[in-house]
Amino acid sequence: MTPAGAETLDAWLTHLETLHPQKIDLELTRVKTVAHRLGLLPAKCQTVTVAGTNGKGSCVSALAALLSRQGLSVGCYTSPHLVNFNERITIDGIPASDAEIMAAFAVIEDRRQSISLSYFEFATLAALVIFHKKGVGMQIMEVGLGGRLDAVNLLDADACVITSIGIDHTEWLGDTRELIAIEKAGVARSGRPAVVADDDPPANLLPHLETLGADVAAVNREWLLFGRMLTLPDGAQRMLPDVPALQASNLAAAVIAAAKLDFTPSQDCIDEALQGLIVPGRQQQIQALGRVWWLDVAHNRESVGRLAVALSQQDQGPETHVIFGAMADKPLRAMIELVADGVSSWHLPTHAEVQRAAAPSDLARLIKTISPKPTVQCYPTAESAFKGIKDASKLGDRILVFGSFVTVGAQLACLKQAHNGSGDL
């Protein structure tokens, strides 16, 4: 059933935003009920759930690439998107079409009847409907928030991966790594593999996973990673390719997860699948308009710290200019301090469509207390910030865009428009 006026994907997405009183509503009863009505439970194919604070998207992309090289059709569900909603739902790397997504939404709308679903719950069910219809052999589901009560956890996954755990989303998950670990661990199932990629996990994570009965495979315990050399639980070794933009631990976790599902990748498979793997918005580098653009969705202390290290290891060119935007509940001072050295100018766009976004004027005052020398400019839109940073920079300069998905996505859209959709963007 298609609601009146929902004749395009954008119209559908606008409709979904009006359906549920809470944007974030962490409970599974409603979405599970609708999933049963849709015939999605139990899942008709193998499922991997990926949880964690940082590195989920990279792990999903790496695992999908490894499994695809072994002949599986792989559906991936990730969030949020950068430019287009379709990015959230892909099969063998190809985003679902508007028509496919709208058809899935219409089926869900019909079957939910009086049950209210959030935007994210609708999107999760749409991914599962599409994967089921297309008959994928494996579906890889990225947790949106937490794990235990996230909509993705309606599935009893055949395996799960838990990447690094940091302090984030404290309003919903708790304000310590130990509390957050309990939420992340909730995606594990008794008797099924739980791959842990955090080399310094909260003290309660592994014991809690074992209490749940999971088959735990933790780095530095069941498997080892020294530099790029990975030792699997059975003692076999694989060398990971050097992919500077992606953490070796996330690539390693993907290899271990594949092995736990009896798809142990050969060295050739790893080389072919992971060498040159690019995950948009994760230390993504683009040569455009005579400048080097770095785009990273890093939005907490840990991920911005890794970005700062990567930046310090690269030739920065004559000057570095920054477009920065973040949510007001993030550790803004730490995020700014980590990259402030050597920045010539800051450009702060307004994201009026996001209520949680920090006001550019507030960010400007904070930046001036940390680093008074660089120029700081606020803008009413992402597009005006894009133009402003072009005017402020010169050929050969480095432009860094970071702080949130919405900030990076908006600038990536500007770059694509400037290049008329050329393939390298």
N, C-alpha and C positions, 0 to 999 in steps of 0.2 A: 504493500500500500504506500503510495506516494502522497505526502501532505500537499495541500494546495500551495502552489507557488514554488515548490521544490523541484524545479526543472533542470537545474544545473548542480554540479557538485558543490560549488560555493554556496548556493542556496540551501542545499541539504545541510552543510556544515553550520550555517547560521541557524537553521532550525534545531539542530542537535544542541546548540548552546543554550537553548531556551527550555529544554525538556526537564532538567533536573535542578532542584533548588540549590544543590551544593556542587561546585566545580570539582572538588575532591571529596569523595565519599568512600572511605575504605571499609568495605564489607562485601561479602561474596554471595549472599543469599539471592539478591535480585538477579545478578548477571548469571548465576548458575541456573536459576529457574528458566531463564530465557534460553540459555544454551541447551538445556534438555529439550525444550520445545522445538528447537532448531535441529535436533538430532546430532549435536556436536559432541556429546558426551556418551560414552567414553570416546576419546579421540580415535580417529580411523587411521592415523599414521603415528610414527614415532615423534616425540616432542622433547625438545631441550628448552629449559627455562634459564635465562641469564639474568642474575641479580647483582647488585653491587653499587657503590657510589660513583666510581670512575672506571672507564674502560669497557663498559657493557657493549657499546656500539662496535668497538674494535673487535671484541671477542666474537660477536655475532657475525660480523663480516668475514673474519678469518675462518670460523667454523663452517660457514656456508660455502666459502671457496674450497675448503678441503673436501667437503662432502660432495660438492658438485663435480670435482675432478674425479671422483670415484663412481660417477654415473647416477647419483641420486638427483631427483628433482627436489629443490629446497625452497620452501617458503619462509620468508623472514618478516617478522613484525617488530618494528622499532618505533621509538618516539622520543621527543617530538620531531617534527620534520623541520627542514631548513627553509625550503622555498615552497614546495608543493606538498599537499597532504598525501598524494600518491606515493611519495617516498617511503611512507610508513609500511606499506604492504608491497612486497616484491616476491616474485617467483623467478628463480634462476637469474637474479640480478635485474630483472625487468619490472618496473613499477606497474601496479595494477592500473587499468584505464579508468577514466571517469565513469564510463558505462558500467564496468564491473563493480566498482565501489557503490554506485548509486543503486544497482540491482540488489546488492547485499543489504544496503540500508533499508530498501523497501521491504525485503523479506523480514528483517528484524523488526521493523516498525509494525508489520502485520502480526507477528508472533508475540511481541511483548504485551500487547493488549493494554491493560491498565498499569503495568509495571513501569516505573520511572527508571530510566538509565542515564548515566552521565555520558558526556562526550567521549571520554576515554573508554568506558564500557562499550558503547556503541562501536567505536573504532576497533576494539579488540575482537568483538563478535564478528564484525565485518571481515577482518583478516581471516578468522577461522572458517567463515562461510566460503570465502574465495578459495582458501587452501583445500577445503573439502571438495568443492566443485571441480577444481583443477586436478585433484588426485595426487597431490605432492607426496613424496616418500618420506619427507622429514619437514617438520615445522619448528623454527627457532624463534622463541618468543622473548623479547626483552621486557623486563619488568619496568613499569613506569615510575612507581614510587614504593619504596620499601620492598615488599615481597609477600609476606604472610597474608595480607588482605588486599593485595593488588589484584585487579581483574584478571591478569594473566594467570594467576594462581588458581583459577577455576579448573585448570587442567592438572591431572596427575602426571607430571612429566616423567619421561623415561630416564632422564638425567638432568642435573642442574649444574650451573657454574656460578660461583660467587667470586666476583673480582674484588678489587681493593675496597675497603670500608673506611669511610671518613665521616666527618661531622657535616651533615647536610639535612635539610628538610626536618629540622628539629621540632617544629610545631606538630608534626604528625608522627615522627619516629622516635623521639627522645633526644636528649642532649648529651649523651655519652656514646662512645663507640660500642660499649657493651649492650646498651639498650637497642641501638640500631642493628647490632649483629643478630639479635633475636628475631627482628622483623625480616632481615635478609634470609636467615636460615629457614624461614617458614616455607620456602619454595621446595625444600628437600622432601623426599618421600622414603619411607621405610624400605630397605632392601635395594634401593636404587642409587646409582652413582651421584655423589655430590663433589664436584671438583672445586677446590679452594685455591685461588691464585694470590691471595694476600700473604706476603712473606712475613708480616708482623700482625697477625690477626688479633682481634680482641680476645682476651684470655678465655672468654666463655664460648667462643664460636665453635671450635672443634668439639668440645664436650657436649654442647647442645645438639649439634648435628648427630653425634653418636647416640645421644639420648633418644633422638627421633628415629634411630635405627637406620640412618643413611649409610651407604657404602662410601666412606669419606676417602678422598684422594687429595691430600694437601701438599702444597709445595714445601720443600725442605723436610718432608716426612715420607710420603708415598712416592713422590717424584721430585726431581732435583733440577734446578736451573742455575748454571754457572755461565754468566755472560750470555752467549747464544747457544750453548750446549745444553740440550735437554735430555735427561735420563728418565725414561718411562718407568712405570711401576714394575714392569717385568725385566728391567735392566737394559733394555734396548736403548740406543742413543740416536738422537736426531739433531742436526744442526739447523737452527733457525736462521733464515736470511736476515740480513741487516736492513731493517725498515725503520729509519730514524724517527719517523713521525708516530710510530706505534710502539707501545710498550711490549718488550719481549714476554713479560709475564702473561699478557692477554693472548698473544699468539700461542704461547705454550699451553695455556689452559684450553684453548681450542683443540690443539693436538691431543691432549689428554682426554678431553670429552669425546672426541671421535674414537679414540682407542677404547674407551669404556663402553662405547656402543658397538664394538666389534668392527669398526672401520679404521683400524690403525693405518695412518697414512705412511707411505714409503717416503724416503728422502726425496725422490724425484717429485712425488706428489706435493710435498711441502714446498720445494723450490718453485714449482710451477704455480701453485696456488697463492703463495704468500709474498714472493718476490715482487715488489712494485705495487703491493696492495695499497689502495688509497681509500680512506674513509673520509668523505666530505666533512669539513669543519673540524677535523682533528689534526692540528698542526699542518693544515693544508697550505701549500705554497703555490701561488699563481703568478706568473709573469704577465703583467697586463699594464697597458698605458705607460710603458717605460719604467715601471716600478715593480718591486717584489712585494706581493701581498701575502701576509701570513694570516690565516683565518683559523681560530680555535675557539670552540664552545666552552672552554675551561671556565668554570663558574664557582669554584671553591678553592680553598687554600692549597689542597694537594695538587689539583690539576693545574692551577696557575703556577705553582712551584715548578712542575715539570716543564711547563711552557717556558718559564724564565731560564731554566737550565739549557733547553734547546736553543733559545735565542742567543744565549751567551756563547754557544759553540759555533755560531755561524757568523760569517762576515756581514755586518749590518749595513754596509754601504755608507754613504755620506751622512745620512740622518735617519732617525726612526720617528715616525709619527703614528699616533694611536687613535683608533676609534674604539670607544669603550662604552658599554651599557650593561647593566646588571640588575638583578632583582634586589629590592631594598633590604631583604632579610639575609643577604649573603655577607660574608666577611669582607666588606668593601675596602677597609683600610689595608688589610693584609694583601688583598688582590692587587691594589694599586702599588703598594710598597715593593712587591716582588718584581715588578717590571719597570719601575720608575726610572732607574738609572739609565741615562743616555737618551731619554725621550725628549725630542725637540718641541713637540706640540701634542695636545690632547683635543679630541673632537668628540663631543657628547651629544648623540641624537636623542630626541624624545620618542618614546614608544607609547603613545597615548592609548593604544588599544590594549595595553597590558597593565592592569591595575597594580600589580606587584612591582612594577619597574621603578627603580630609584629615579628621582627627578634629576635631570642634568644639572640644575643649579646646586643641588645638594652635593652631587659628585664633584662639581667644580670647586666648591669650598673645601671639600676634603682633600682634593688633589693639591690645592694651593698650600694647605698646611703641611703636606708631605714633601712636596717638591715645588717651591715657589717660582723657580726660574722659567720653566717651559710656558708657552702660551696655552691658554685653555679657552675653548670656544664651545658654546651651547647652540644647538640647532633645533628647529621645530619638527623636523622630519629626518628619516634615514637618508632620503635622497639629497637633502641639503647638506648633510654631514659628508656624504660622498663627494659632492662638489667642493665643499670646503677643504677637505683633506687633499684633493687634487690640486687646488689652488695654493695650498700651504706647502706642498712638497714639490720636489723636482725630480727629473729623470735620474734613475739609479737609487733613489731613496727606498727605504723599507717601510711598509705600512702594516701595522699590526691591528687586527680586528679581533676583539675577544670580550668575554664576560657573560654571554648568554647565547642560547640558540636563536632567539629573536634578533639579536644584534648581528650575529654572523649571517643568518639567513637573509636579512634585509640587504646587507652589503654584497653578499653573493648575487642576489637578484640584480642589484645595481651594476655589478660587473658584467653579468650576462647581458643585460640590456645594452651596456656600453659597447659590448663586443658583438651585438646582434646575434646572441646565442651560438657563438662559435664553439666548436667541439671541445676545445681544451678547458672550457669553463663548465 
